[in-house]
Amino acid sequence: AALPTAVNITWSSINFKTILQWQPKPSGYFYTVEIHGQTSDIKKKCILTTETECDVTDALKDVKETYVAHILSVMPAGMDNFEEPPYALSEKFTPYSQTVIGKPEIKNYTQKGSKLNVVIKDPLTPYTFPNGSFQSIRDIFQHDLEYKLYYWKDQSSGKKDATTKSHTFEVSVESTKNYCFYVQGFVPSRRENRNGQTSVVHCTTGERGIFDEYGAEVFIIIAVIAIAVITLAIVLPVILCKRKKARAAREKEPLNGV
């Protein structure tokens, strides 16, 4: 009887780390994955595995190549089987155009006056330079990679956005307000899967936050109270002093009359 072959084969790839997944769990046989490129040699991965997933990242180093996976169903060693093992075929996969761009990291941000500055860090990939350091997605995509900044006044819903081909943003904002924002990488040249995952939302904080929360009315009331207190502090001693003098003058009067 022919061995069952893999079904529901999917490619899952973020920042060029690529996992191949399939079903069902094997019983009495194994799987071996073969990666076939258009121009590259066949690479075997996860040989005789009982798993239903396989990290194939290092078999896809030529990221602009289009690959297809053969998932072979293989008999245990020692069993007479001279036939080619049956296999299932995956969809085609091109890392450059199909890997998902992961969450960018916000390195730092400042809001000085009417300028909001945001610096982002490119996500790293599993691929390395000859010196062993990891390549970032910017190293691979070069000018194809852009970032979008979405920003809005804290506690409001009106969003604005800005785009950069570098890793820094400088946008004009209202100096009296706090702002919240997040960043997303995208590759405009792609037909699909263009937008990446969004970063964590950050918000600026400053003295202006109190003003934003309570409004100008509170500040006017505080100012009025402060003026009243200061006025009282100046006026009260003067009044008390005058009353003291008047009392002293009254106490002296009868003596003068004697």
Stockholm file with secondary structure:
# STOCKHOLM 1.0

chainA/1-258         AALPTAVNITWSSINFKTILQWQPKPSGYFYTVEIHGQTSDIKKKCILTTETECDVTDALKDVKETYVAHILSVMPAGMDNFEEPPYALSEKFTPYSQTVIGKPEIKNYTQKGSKLNVVIKDPLTPYTFPNGSFQSIRDIFQHDLEYKLYYWKDQSSGKKDATTKSHTFEVSVESTKNYCFYVQGFVPSRRENRNGQTSVVHCTTGERGIFDEYGAEVFIIIAVIAIAVITLAIVLPVILCKRKKARAAREKEPLNGV
#=GR chainA/1-258 SS CCCCCCEEEEEEEETTEEEEEEECCCSSSEEEEEEEESSSCCEEEEEEECCSEEECGGGCCSTTSCEEEEEEEECCTTSCCCSCCCEEECCCBCHHHHSBCCCCEEEEEEEETTEEEEEEECCEEEEECTTSCEEEHHHHHGGGCEEEEEEEETTCCCCEEEEESSSEEEEECCTTSCEEEEEEEECTTCSSSCEEEECCCEECCCTHHHHHHHHHHHHHHHHHHHHHHHHHHHHHHHHHHHHHHHHHHHHHHHHHHC
#=GC SS_cons         CCCCCCEEEEEEEETTEEEEEEECCCSSSEEEEEEEESSSCCEEEEEEECCSEEECGGGCCSTTSCEEEEEEEECCTTSCCCSCCCEEECCCBCHHHHSBCCCCEEEEEEEETTEEEEEEECCEEEEECTTSCEEEHHHHHGGGCEEEEEEEETTCCCCEEEEESSSEEEEECCTTSCEEEEEEEECTTCSSSCEEEECCCEECCCTHHHHHHHHHHHHHHHHHHHHHHHHHHHHHHHHHHHHHHHHHHHHHHHHHHC
//
